């Protein structure tokens, strides 16, 4: 597998897909399948059921991973 040049904390620009032209910071790398998680990009809603009697369910928005080939590193 090719070595990934993107690191955590890098500022990237999305170059393809639904979030094209948006910018964000890399917060997580998934080397197993070559995906990255960018802060504030590709948000998905997750419905969480209550586990105990007194807890309430909630709806959270979490960032989903995107493939590293869909981003470009921005020079600082």
C-alpha positions in Angstrom: 0.0 0.0 0.0 1.2 3.5 -0.8 2.3 5.7 2.1 -0.2 8.4 3.0 1.3 11.9 3.1 -1.6 13.4 4.9 -1.1 13.9 8.7 -3.4 14.7 11.6 -3.7 18.5 11.9 -3.2 19.2 8.2 -5.5 21.7 6.6 -7.1 20.2 3.5 -9.5 21.3 0.7 -12.1 18.9 -0.6 -11.7 18.5 -4.4 -14.5 16.2 -5.3 -17.9 15.0 -4.1 -20.8 16.7 -2.3 -18.6 18.9 -0.1 -16.4 20.2 -3.0 -14.4 23.4 -2.4 -14.9 23.2 1.4 -11.9 23.4 3.8 -11.2 21.7 7.1 -8.7 20.1 9.4 -7.8 16.4 9.5 -8.8 14.9 12.9 -8.4 11.2 12.3 -6.6 8.8 9.9 -7.8 5.3 9.0 -4.8 3.7 7.3 -6.6 0.4 6.8 -8.8 1.6 4.0 -7.1 5.0 3.2 -9.8 7.2 4.6 -9.6 10.4 6.7 -12.0 12.3 8.9 -12.2 16.1 8.4 -13.6 18.4 11.0 -17.0 19.7 10.0 -17.2 17.9 6.7 -19.4 14.9 5.7 -21.7 15.1 8.8 -24.1 12.2 9.3 -26.8 11.9 11.9 -26.7 9.1 14.4 -29.7 8.1 16.5 -28.7 6.9 19.9 -31.2 4.8 22.0 -31.3 5.2 25.8 -29.4 2.4 27.6 -30.8 2.8 31.1 -34.2 3.6 32.5 -33.4 7.3 33.3 -31.5 8.1 30.2 -33.0 9.8 27.2 -32.2 9.1 23.5 -30.5 11.7 21.4 -29.6 12.5 17.8 -25.9 13.3 17.3 -24.1 14.6 14.2 -20.7 12.9 13.6 -18.1 13.3 10.9 -17.9 10.3 8.5 -14.6 9.4 6.7 -13.9 10.3 3.1 -11.2 8.9 0.9 -7.8 10.6 0.9 -7.8 10.9 -2.9 -10.7 13.4 -2.6 -8.7 16.0 -0.7 -5.8 18.3 -1.4 -3.3 19.6 1.3 -3.3 23.3 1.6 0.0 25.1 2.0 0.3 27.3 5.1 
